[in-house]
């Protein structure tokens, strides 16, 4: 047989009941300990809640505090998870990036750069890209297209000891 374990709000409701019955905080605490044993609220907590009740604060839920994480409902979380994840470049984050898609994104970037920063080409002779050596980035059509744009692609080192993760968890 499972034992009933009351939560804080339930116990606060009982304290409110005893407050309305004009019992003292100490008496209410004594009854809680007799009834719920180790699951009862502490004497100090009972006194604090009676003080709130005397100040006409009958809300039994915890008040929002600064620094406390935002509470959300499961529906809100479900809605966020169901939304289509779209990156800032307009591609689906859950799909595989192919060479063709990367080339298309490069075209969009080139067009956007000309629209939004028309003086960029006059001030700078080229765009410099740094990306990893994943297959879409080094595909032949992508390399050719980046050469036609005269964009420089910085080489990505295969292994860089200064940024390698530590095997010894020193940090």
N, C-alpha and C positions, 0 to 999 in steps of 0.2 A: 504494500500500500504506500503510495507516494505521500509525502508530507507537504502541506501547504506552506509556501514561503512567500510572505507578503512583500510587495515592493514598496518603495518610499512613498509614493503618492497614496497608496492604500492606507499606510500607517498614518500619514498626515491627515487623511480623512477621519480616521478614528480620533486623532488628537482634536480635530475641529469639533467632533461630536462631544467629547468630554469638556471642551471649552464652553460649548453651548449649554451643557449641563452644570456649568459653574464649578467644575472640579479644578483643582490646582494642577500645575505642570508636574509637580513631584508625584501627586496621586495618579495622574494619567500615566506617567512613566512606570510607576510601580505596577499598574494593571497591565501595561504592555509587556513588561518583563515576565509577569506571571503567565500571560497568555502565549507570548511568542518566544520567550527565552532569548537565545542569542540573536534572533532576527529582529528584536525590538530596537527602536531608536535609542540613542544615548540620552542621558538626563539633560545634558547641555543642549542637544538638538530639540528636545521637547520644550525646554524653556524658551529657546529662540522662536519656535513656532507659536507658542502662546503669546510671546511679545508681538509677533506679527498680527495675530488675531486681535489683540487688544488695540492695535493701530488700524483696525478695519481692513487689513490685507488678508483676504480669504482665498487667494489663489494658491492652489496646492502644487502646481507645477513649478519647476525651477525657472527663475527669471533668466533672460538672455544676458550674458556677460561678455565684455570685450575679450577678444582672444578665443572665445569658445567657438568650436567649429559650427558652421551653419547646419541647421537641421533640415533635412529634406525628406520628402515622402518617397515611397517606393515607386509611385507612378511617375514622379519627376525624374528619377533615375532611369526608369524604363524608357521614358520618352527620349532622354539624352542618348541612351544606348541604341535606340532604334533609328535615330537621325542618320542620314547619309553623311558620312564623314567626308568633307571636302577640304582639301588643302588650299593654301593661299594662291597657288598657281592654277587652281581649278581642276585638279585631277583627283580621282578617287584614291584615298589613302590606302584602301584595302585591295587595290589591284596591282598587278605586276607592271613595273616600268620596263617597256621594251625599247629597243633602239629607235623605232619609228615614233613612239610616244615622246621620247626624250628629244628627238629632233623637232617635233611639233612644238614642244615647250620652249625650245631654243628659238624657234621662229617667233613665237608669241613674245618672248623676252626681248628679242631684237626690235619688234614692232613697238612694244610698249616703251622701250628705251628711247626710240625716235620720237614717239608722241609726247611722252612726259618730260624728257630731258633733251630737247632739240639742240641745245648748245653743247651737249656733252661731247659730240664728235669733234667739234672745233677745238675744245680745250684738251681733250685726250685723244691720242691716236688709236687706242684700242681698248677693248674690254679684256680683263684678265679673270679667268675662271679657275677655281680650285675645287675639284671634286674627287671622289674616290675612284678607284680603278675598276668599278663594277662594269659588267658587260655592256649595258646600254650606253655608257659614257664613252667606251672605246670602240664602239661599232664603227665600221668603215663609213657608212653614210653620214653618221654623226660627225666623225672627224672631218670628212670632206666639207660638210656644211659649215662647221666652225671655222675651217680655213677660208672659205669664201667670205665669211663675215669678218675675217682678219682678227678673230678673237684669240688671245693667247691662253693656252691651257697649261697651267703649272703641273709639273710632274708630281705624282703622289707617291711618297716612299712606301715600299712594301712593309718595312718594319722600321719604326723609329724608337730607339731605346729611351729617349727622353720623355716620350708620352706612353710608353708601354705600361700596362697595369702591373702593380707590384704583386709578386707571388707571396710576399711575406706580410702583407697587410700592415705596412709601416705607418700608414696615414690614418 
